[in-house]
Amino acid sequence: MAKSTFNRIQIGGVVTCVPPLEKCIDDEVELFGGNLKQIARLKKTIGLDRRRVVEAGTTAADLCYAAAQRLMVARALGPEEIDAVICVTQTPDYSQPCNAAVLHGRLGLPKTCAALDVNLGCSGYVYGLWLAHMMVSAGGCERVLLLAGDTISQVVHPKDRSVAPLFGDGGSATVVERSECESSAWFSLETDGKGFDKLIVPAGGARCQSSAQTRAAVMDEAGNVRSPENLFMDGAEVFNFSIVEEPKAVRDLAKYAGLELDAVDYFVFHQANRYILSNIAKRLKLDPAKVPMRTVERYGNQSSASIPTALCSELQAVLTEGDSHRVLLSGFGVGLSWASVILNLGALPVCEMIEYATCE
Amino acid sequence: MSLEKFIEDFEDAVEDVEPGSLNAGTVFKGLRSWDSLAILTVTDVVEMEYGVLLNKKSFEGVSTVEELYQLVVHKR
């Protein structure tokens, strides 16, 4: 079982960058065929409302770059102090080379710095933290820069009601580094590859190469429009996966760490949508005050950037002031893949949201 | 589990349905608010109350509240 424990490694700052352009479900009456009641229900039940989306020409790498720059300035970190950079994304600038290499160049990092991408979405931030902890733990890396970001708004078809109003864009930068303090971190990482087609962009890769046919959008029986190069989500199956696997994963991890759930101060889940999060919280009997779940209504579901956004927007005050807190982070989604960590987080020198400025 | 309680849970889960307005023979797919969101909320309450996980296919073969109840009884 992929579980591991680390000590004396900590998160030393998080910055998340979102694009300034805000879209709102209230402005998309046409997408819902004029059904205002359905929009009202989606807002109330699922928590859909506003989301940030990039303008043409801005990529996840740009958002991550802006976040990394802000993080390095706030921490007064020079490029030579970064030993490795990990980029978690499913919307890279190029199919090759990887975003981490491109960003390594843009950030002026030294040649002695390792760089690699991780092709994961909603579980990717926690997977990235796990890799960063392993790299520091193994030696050779004192400090790892984890960049996690996606522009899923660019992969959904604008006339697909099942995904278009849900996804927003964001890019984050997190520094993971060796620490003198006792600071344990327990990770668990899981996969169900049989569910690979529940959340998928079926065409445009090597299995089904891009062609005129894969670019042609068609309407499905529910009236949603998409091409095989757009993101498809089987919402009901993903919901079932989330409410079964997530509570189990959280309980298992707490047991592995030897902790009661009450001993955890905050539970920061991938911000899929408020309905799924409140369901997971209900099943685990968590105090809702410990479970941030307002990120989707402000920023949209940001895939790999959603946990850092929840940290920077909903827990900013908690994480920058005072003592360290015991926090559980858990991502779940495309793969199907899910990963959780319980770690100490707090007294961060920087934990903030910034807006992308096009001139960067 | 009882059919009466199941009907109450079902009414509770679906938006715009008044308590006491449905019966065993109600064709729930004919309800105005029956859509993919209702499938989620009913799936949720059935899993919470009866420990049975329904999927989209489960709903395809049934049309009345009682048929759905029988399916849940069978799956338990």
Interface residues (C-beta under 8 A of the other chain):
Chain A: Q38 R41 L42 T45 I46 S162 A222 D234 G235 A236 E237 F239 N240 I243 V244 Y275 N279 K282 R283
Chain B: E15 S33 D35 S36 L37 I39 L40 T41 T43 D44 E47 M48 L53 N55 K56
